[in-house]
Amino acid sequence: MLIHLYKQATTTPKVRAAIQASGEPASVLAERFGTTEQTIYKWRHRDSVHDRSHTAHRLQTTLTPAQEAVAVVAADSNI
């Protein structure tokens, strides 16, 4: 399976799974995996070991009603 890691990612899905499965203190894991304790806490609280999307959740532009209708039809046809 081909995975796409973000360029700035310091952990892999395998490391993230190890973080989630471990009961060791965050400071120990951070030192072992070369990350911060904040990163350890983040991955412990996530349900998945995969990166989340960095795409904006809100459209940064306004559409005319005609453009919006075209976008809705295009989105519905991709389902």
Rosetta constraint file for C-alpha pairs under 8 A:
AtomPair CA 5 CA 9 HARMONIC 6.40 0.50
AtomPair CA 5 CA 12 HARMONIC 7.54 0.50
AtomPair CA 5 CA 51 HARMONIC 7.34 0.50
AtomPair CA 6 CA 51 HARMONIC 7.79 0.50
AtomPair CA 10 CA 34 HARMONIC 7.87 0.50
AtomPair CA 10 CA 35 HARMONIC 6.99 0.50
AtomPair CA 11 CA 15 HARMONIC 5.84 0.50
AtomPair CA 11 CA 16 HARMONIC 6.45 0.50
AtomPair CA 11 CA 33 HARMONIC 7.75 0.50
AtomPair CA 12 CA 16 HARMONIC 6.14 0.50
AtomPair CA 13 CA 17 HARMONIC 6.08 0.50
AtomPair CA 13 CA 49 HARMONIC 5.16 0.50
AtomPair CA 13 CA 50 HARMONIC 6.20 0.50
AtomPair CA 14 CA 18 HARMONIC 6.36 0.50
AtomPair CA 14 CA 49 HARMONIC 7.90 0.50
AtomPair CA 15 CA 19 HARMONIC 6.23 0.50
AtomPair CA 15 CA 33 HARMONIC 7.66 0.50
AtomPair CA 16 CA 20 HARMONIC 6.25 0.50
AtomPair CA 16 CA 43 HARMONIC 6.29 0.50
AtomPair CA 16 CA 49 HARMONIC 5.61 0.50
AtomPair CA 17 CA 21 HARMONIC 6.13 0.50
AtomPair CA 17 CA 49 HARMONIC 6.15 0.50
AtomPair CA 18 CA 22 HARMONIC 5.97 0.50
AtomPair CA 19 CA 29 HARMONIC 7.10 0.50
AtomPair CA 19 CA 40 HARMONIC 6.66 0.50
AtomPair CA 19 CA 43 HARMONIC 6.93 0.50
AtomPair CA 19 CA 44 HARMONIC 6.48 0.50
AtomPair CA 20 CA 43 HARMONIC 6.53 0.50
AtomPair CA 20 CA 44 HARMONIC 4.81 0.50
AtomPair CA 20 CA 45 HARMONIC 7.98 0.50
AtomPair CA 24 CA 28 HARMONIC 6.64 0.50
AtomPair CA 24 CA 29 HARMONIC 6.79 0.50
AtomPair CA 25 CA 29 HARMONIC 6.57 0.50
AtomPair CA 26 CA 30 HARMONIC 5.92 0.50
AtomPair CA 26 CA 37 HARMONIC 5.44 0.50
AtomPair CA 26 CA 40 HARMONIC 5.94 0.50
AtomPair CA 26 CA 41 HARMONIC 7.05 0.50
AtomPair CA 27 CA 31 HARMONIC 6.26 0.50
AtomPair CA 27 CA 36 HARMONIC 7.91 0.50
AtomPair CA 27 CA 37 HARMONIC 5.81 0.50
AtomPair CA 28 CA 32 HARMONIC 6.20 0.50
AtomPair CA 29 CA 33 HARMONIC 6.04 0.50
AtomPair CA 29 CA 37 HARMONIC 7.74 0.50
AtomPair CA 29 CA 40 HARMONIC 7.10 0.50
AtomPair CA 30 CA 34 HARMONIC 5.63 0.50
AtomPair CA 30 CA 35 HARMONIC 4.79 0.50
AtomPair CA 30 CA 36 HARMONIC 5.19 0.50
AtomPair CA 30 CA 37 HARMONIC 5.35 0.50
AtomPair CA 30 CA 39 HARMONIC 7.75 0.50
AtomPair CA 30 CA 40 HARMONIC 6.43 0.50
AtomPair CA 31 CA 35 HARMONIC 6.63 0.50
AtomPair CA 31 CA 36 HARMONIC 7.68 0.50
AtomPair CA 35 CA 39 HARMONIC 6.36 0.50
AtomPair CA 35 CA 40 HARMONIC 7.45 0.50
AtomPair CA 36 CA 40 HARMONIC 6.67 0.50
AtomPair CA 37 CA 41 HARMONIC 6.26 0.50
AtomPair CA 38 CA 42 HARMONIC 6.12 0.50
AtomPair CA 39 CA 43 HARMONIC 6.30 0.50
AtomPair CA 40 CA 44 HARMONIC 6.15 0.50
AtomPair CA 41 CA 45 HARMONIC 6.39 0.50
AtomPair CA 42 CA 46 HARMONIC 6.59 0.50
AtomPair CA 43 CA 49 HARMONIC 7.30 0.50
AtomPair CA 63 CA 67 HARMONIC 5.62 0.50
AtomPair CA 63 CA 68 HARMONIC 5.70 0.50
AtomPair CA 64 CA 68 HARMONIC 6.15 0.50
AtomPair CA 65 CA 69 HARMONIC 6.18 0.50
AtomPair CA 66 CA 70 HARMONIC 6.41 0.50
AtomPair CA 67 CA 71 HARMONIC 6.24 0.50
AtomPair CA 68 CA 72 HARMONIC 6.15 0.50
AtomPair CA 69 CA 73 HARMONIC 6.25 0.50
AtomPair CA 70 CA 74 HARMONIC 6.12 0.50
AtomPair CA 71 CA 75 HARMONIC 6.06 0.50
AtomPair CA 72 CA 76 HARMONIC 6.11 0.50
AtomPair CA 73 CA 77 HARMONIC 6.21 0.50
AtomPair CA 74 CA 78 HARMONIC 6.58 0.50
AtomPair CA 75 CA 79 HARMONIC 6.92 0.50
